[in-house]
Amino acid sequence: MPPTVDQLVTNGLLPSSAAIVFFTATIYVGLVVSCFVSSWYANRFGWRGMLMASAVLLFISWLLIVGQWGCVSLLVGR
């Protein structure tokens, strides 16, 4: 298990083994979903608009991860 996950478990942010599995899988789920959404968005609004929208979403996700208001905000930010 990566050291980051160990720290999240000891701090109580990942309370169960299901949360740990979901935390490690969310990056891959996000990659699959973002392929389809970003290609549609780029065709509709252009590449520049798609990059601007993804930068805003990246900023919001980092705010959720840094804030860590609990397991849910950590998983949504991830």
DAUR-V174058 format. One record per residue. N is the residue number from 1. RES is the residue in one letter. PHI is phi in radians with two decimals (none if undefined). OMEGA is omega in degrees with one decimal (999 if undefined). NEAR is the number of other ideal C-beta (glycine too) atoms within 12 Angstrom. Layout:
# DAUR-V174058
n=<N | N>
res=<RES | RES>
phi=<PHI | PHI>
omega=<OMEGA | OMEGA>
near=<NEAR | NEAR>
This chain:
# DAUR-V174058
n=<1 | 2 | 3 | 4 | 5 | 6 | 7 | 8 | 9 | 10 | 11 | 12 | 13 | 14 | 15 | 16 | 17 | 18 | 19 | 20 | 21 | 22 | 23 | 24 | 25 | 26 | 27 | 28 | 29 | 30 | 31 | 32 | 33 | 34 | 35 | 36 | 37 | 38 | 39 | 40 | 41 | 42 | 43 | 44 | 45 | 46 | 47 | 48 | 49 | 50 | 51 | 52 | 53 | 54 | 55 | 56 | 57 | 58 | 59 | 60 | 61 | 62 | 63 | 64 | 65 | 66 | 67 | 68 | 69 | 70 | 71 | 72 | 73 | 74 | 75 | 76 | 77 | 78>
res=<M | P | P | T | V | D | Q | L | V | T | N | G | L | L | P | S | S | A | A | I | V | F | F | T | A | T | I | Y | V | G | L | V | V | S | C | F | V | S | S | W | Y | A | N | R | F | G | W | R | G | M | L | M | A | S | A | V | L | L | F | I | S | W | L | L | I | V | G | Q | W | G | C | V | S | L | L | V | G | R>
phi=<none | -1.12 | -1.08 | -1.11 | -1.15 | -1.03 | -1.17 | -1.16 | -1.22 | -1.20 | -1.45 | 1.49 | -1.41 | -2.06 | -1.32 | -2.34 | -1.20 | -1.15 | -1.17 | -1.15 | -1.12 | -1.14 | -1.08 | -1.31 | -1.53 | -1.11 | -1.12 | -1.33 | -1.11 | -1.11 | -1.13 | -1.14 | -1.17 | -1.18 | -1.05 | -1.29 | -1.20 | -1.20 | -1.20 | -1.11 | -1.14 | -1.17 | -1.20 | -1.44 | -2.03 | 1.65 | -1.18 | -1.13 | -1.13 | -1.14 | -1.18 | -1.15 | -1.14 | -1.21 | -1.17 | -1.15 | -1.12 | -1.11 | -1.11 | -1.13 | -1.15 | -1.18 | -1.10 | -1.15 | -1.22 | -1.19 | -1.17 | 0.75 | -1.41 | 2.58 | -1.12 | -1.15 | -1.15 | -1.17 | -1.24 | -1.17 | -1.17 | -1.19>
omega=<179.7 | -179.1 | 179.1 | 179.8 | 176.6 | 179.7 | 178.7 | 177.9 | -179.1 | 177.4 | 176.9 | -179.5 | 174.1 | -170.1 | -175.2 | 178.7 | 176.2 | 178.0 | 178.2 | 179.2 | 179.8 | 178.4 | -179.3 | -178.6 | -174.6 | 179.5 | -179.7 | 175.7 | 177.8 | 178.0 | 180.0 | -178.8 | -176.4 | 176.4 | -177.9 | -177.1 | -177.4 | 177.7 | 176.2 | -178.4 | 178.9 | 177.3 | -177.5 | -172.6 | 180.0 | -177.1 | -179.7 | 177.6 | 178.8 | 179.6 | 177.5 | 179.6 | 179.4 | 176.9 | 178.1 | 178.6 | 177.6 | 178.6 | 179.3 | 179.9 | 177.6 | 174.8 | 177.9 | -179.3 | -179.2 | -179.9 | 180.0 | 177.9 | 178.8 | -176.8 | -176.4 | 179.8 | 177.3 | -179.7 | 178.2 | 177.7 | 178.8 | 999>
near=<15 | 13 | 9 | 18 | 21 | 13 | 15 | 26 | 22 | 13 | 15 | 14 | 27 | 30 | 19 | 14 | 13 | 13 | 23 | 23 | 16 | 23 | 31 | 22 | 16 | 25 | 18 | 15 | 17 | 24 | 14 | 13 | 16 | 22 | 14 | 13 | 19 | 24 | 15 | 15 | 22 | 20 | 13 | 13 | 17 | 13 | 15 | 12 | 17 | 21 | 16 | 17 | 22 | 22 | 14 | 14 | 22 | 18 | 15 | 17 | 23 | 18 | 17 | 21 | 25 | 13 | 16 | 22 | 15 | 19 | 25 | 20 | 19 | 32 | 29 | 23 | 26 | 29>
